[in-house]
Amino acid sequence: MLNQKETSKVSVARVQPALLLALTAVLVVMATTGCGSKLPSGKVKITGVIMLDGSPLICEGEGEAYVNLVSETGVNGGGASPFDRSTGGFEMTIEPGKYNAVIRATDGFIEEDEKRGRVIPAKSLIPEKYSLSDESDISITVSPTGGDVSIQLSSE
């Protein structure tokens, strides 16, 4: 019969190979697939905060909240992403290049009045020019390394 000290040695001896095998499997998977998701070819990740008059654009309640980057040259497509209504923050995967920013931030959503046959638009929380691609004057340059971008809006 084995005493307690000998029993614990046997248990550790059985556990160590299994633990070593499990750790090896995890390392092989990480080495072959990477630790995180890979970006599509030619695209970079950007993050930013939409600012209104120098402060983050914070939208209370429900409504639309998105940023759309439209290529200035038409060569490199574009991208769109919702932004966080409580912080103004967003992130997006996009090709490097120059873009016009189109922002939509509303108090509520579009409503259809079926009885009268009309659509009632949601109230915009920012000047309307920022929600129209041909009127927005916000230009963004996305560098080949991605990173932070700045979107500065003015209430005037």
C-alpha positions in Angstrom: 0.0 0.0 0.0 1.2 3.5 -0.9 1.5 6.2 1.8 0.1 9.7 1.2 3.4 11.1 0.1 3.9 8.4 -2.6 0.3 8.8 -3.8 0.7 12.5 -4.4 3.9 11.8 -6.4 2.0 9.3 -8.6 -0.8 11.8 -9.2 1.6 14.6 -10.1 3.4 12.3 -12.5 0.2 11.4 -14.3 -1.0 15.1 -14.4 2.2 16.6 -15.8 2.2 14.8 -19.2 -1.5 15.6 -19.7 -0.9 19.3 -18.8 2.2 19.4 -21.0 0.2 17.9 -23.9 -2.7 20.5 -23.4 -0.3 23.4 -23.3 1.5 22.2 -26.4 -1.8 21.9 -28.3 -2.8 25.5 -27.3 0.6 26.8 -28.4 0.4 25.0 -31.8 -3.1 26.4 -32.4 -2.0 30.0 -31.5 1.2 29.7 -33.7 -0.8 28.5 -36.7 -3.8 30.7 -36.5 -2.6 33.8 -34.6 -4.0 35.3 -31.4 -6.5 37.6 -33.0 -8.5 38.1 -36.1 -6.6 39.2 -39.2 -7.7 42.2 -41.2 -8.8 41.8 -44.8 -6.0 42.4 -47.3 -5.2 46.1 -47.8 -7.4 47.3 -44.9 -6.5 48.9 -41.6 -8.3 49.4 -38.4 -9.2 52.9 -37.3 -10.8 54.3 -34.2 -12.0 57.7 -33.3 -14.4 59.9 -31.5 -17.0 62.2 -33.2 -16.6 65.6 -31.6 -19.2 68.4 -31.7 -17.9 71.9 -30.7 -14.9 70.3 -29.0 -16.8 67.7 -26.9 -17.7 64.1 -27.7 -21.0 63.8 -29.5 -23.2 62.2 -26.9 -26.8 61.3 -27.9 -29.3 60.5 -25.2 -32.1 58.1 -25.9 -32.6 56.1 -29.1 -32.0 57.0 -32.7 -29.6 56.7 -35.6 -25.9 56.9 -34.9 -23.4 56.1 -37.7 -20.4 57.4 -39.5 -19.9 56.7 -43.2 -16.6 57.4 -44.9 -17.0 58.1 -48.6 -13.9 57.9 -50.8 -12.9 61.3 -52.2 -11.3 59.7 -55.3 -13.7 56.8 -55.8 -10.7 54.5 -55.9 -10.7 52.9 -52.5 -14.4 52.3 -51.7 -15.4 53.4 -48.3 -16.7 52.2 -45.0 -19.5 52.6 -42.5 -19.9 52.0 -38.8 -22.3 52.8 -36.0 -20.9 55.0 -33.3 -21.5 54.7 -29.5 -24.2 57.1 -28.6 -22.9 57.4 -25.0 -19.3 58.3 -26.0 -19.2 59.3 -29.7 -16.6 56.5 -30.2 -16.4 54.2 -33.2 -14.1 51.8 -34.9 -13.9 50.6 -38.5 -11.9 48.5 -40.9 -11.1 50.4 -44.1 -8.5 50.9 -46.9 -6.0 53.8 -46.4 -6.9 56.9 -48.3 -8.8 60.2 -48.2 -12.5 60.3 -47.3 -15.4 62.6 -46.7 -17.2 61.8 -43.4 -21.0 61.6 -43.4 -22.5 61.5 -39.9 -26.0 60.7 -38.9 -27.2 61.3 -35.4 -30.9 61.6 -34.7 -33.3 61.8 -31.8 -35.6 58.9 -32.6 -36.2 57.2 -35.9 -38.2 57.9 -39.1 -41.9 57.4 -38.6 -44.5 56.5 -41.2 -47.9 58.1 -40.9 -49.9 55.6 -42.8 -53.2 57.4 -42.4 -51.9 60.6 -44.0 -49.5 58.8 -46.3 -46.3 60.6 -45.3 -43.0 60.0 -43.6 -42.0 62.0 -40.6 -38.2 62.4 -40.5 -36.3 61.9 -37.2 -34.9 65.1 -35.7 -31.2 65.5 -36.5 -28.9 66.2 -33.5 -26.2 67.8 -35.7 -26.4 70.3 -38.6 -28.0 68.5 -41.6 -25.0 69.2 -43.9 -23.0 66.5 -42.1 -25.5 63.8 -43.1 -25.3 64.6 -46.8 -22.2 63.3 -48.7 -22.3 66.2 -51.2 -22.5 68.9 -48.5 -20.3 67.5 -45.7 -17.0 69.4 -45.4 -15.3 66.9 -43.1 -12.2 65.3 -44.7 -10.5 62.4 -43.2 -7.1 60.8 -44.1 -6.6 57.2 -43.1 -2.9 56.4 -42.9 -1.5 53.1 -44.2 -1.0 52.0 -40.5 -4.6 52.9 -39.4 -4.9 54.3 -35.9 -6.9 57.2 -34.5 -8.8 59.6 -36.7 -10.4 62.9 -35.6 -13.9 63.9 -36.7 -14.6 67.5 -35.6 -18.1 68.9 -36.2 -19.4 72.4 -35.5 -23.0 73.3 -34.5 -22.7 76.5 -36.5 
